[in-house]
Amino acid sequence: ICENCKQFYDPPAELLRSLQIPEDAKFARGAGCDRCLNSGYKGRVALYELLHLSDAMRDKIIEGISTTQLKRMAIQEGMITLRRAGLQKVAQGVTTIDEVLSVTAPDER
């Protein structure tokens, strides 16, 4: 989010609940200005997910588990997905909900 035109706001509580974002976080978006070419964004932020392969996951891979099942298992074991990493950046006021939803896939549980 462009620091020059950053504005804080309160997103709908229903949206925050559906995305499991704490309602007490500070949410921001850029209004658009000359510095960000009226985009509301300036700079880049990396999102990443890292899979720590447990013995149980390794065994399931050998058994032929699907990628969907593996992702579910990884999430259950604590993996932070790209979507969740992005939503953490939202709660920190670094990026917007709209941006994270546009560049990440939903978490399947």
N, C-alpha and C positions, 0 to 999 in steps of 0.2 A: 504494500500500500504506500502510495506517495506520502511522505512525511509532511510535505508542504500543504496538501489539501485534505489530510486525514480528518475524518469526522467520526465521532463515536455515536452509536445508535443502539437501540434495543430490538433485536430480531423477534419475531413471534415466538412465544413460549412453546407452542406446539412444534415448530420446526426444531427448536433446540432439543426438546424431548425426543423427537424422532431420530435425531442424529446423536443422541446421548452426549450433548455438550452441556456443561454446567451453566445454569442461568446466571450465575454471579460473575461470569467472565466479562471482560470488556470487549465489545465488538466494534470494529471500525470498517470504514470504506472510504475510498478516495472520491472527492466530489469532482475532480478534474481541474487542472490548472495548466498554465503555460509550461511549467517544469516537467510535467508528465504527459504533455501533448493531449491533455484532456482525457486521458485513459483512466486516471485514478490509481495507476500502478507505476512504480519506479523500482528498477532492480529485479533481482531474481532470488528465489528461495528454493533450495533443494528439498525434495521429499524422497524418502527411501524406506524400503522395508527389508528386513534382514531375517532370514530363516535360520535359526539354530536347530540343526537336525538332531533330534533326540533318538535314542535307541529304538523307541516305539515307532517313531516315524520311519526310520530306516527299515525296520522290519516290514511295515506296511507297504513301503515302496517296493521292496523285494517281492511281496505278495501281489503286487500289481494294482495298488490303490490308484484311483483317478486323481487328477490334479485338483478337482473340486473338493474331493474328500480330504486330500492332503492339506489344502488351504484351511478347511474347517478345523482339522486336527491341530494345525499350527496356531490358529487363532485361539483355540481352547487352551493351548499350552502357553499362551501369552504373546504370540507374535503381534507386533504393531504393524498393521497394514498401511499401504499408501494413503488410503482414505482417512484412517485414524491419525496418521502422522500429520496429514494436512489439517485435520480438525484441531489438533493440538496447536498448530500455527495460528489457526483462527482464534482460538481462546487466548493466545498470546498477543493478539492484535497485529500480527504480521501480514496476514492475507485475509481474504474474504471467504465466506461460505460459498458464494456463487462460483468463485474461481476454483475452489477445491472440488466442488461437485462437478464442475465441467471437465476436470482433468484426471479424475480418479473413478475407478469402478466401485460400485457398492460392495460392502462386505457381505458375504454369504455366510450365514450361521447355520 
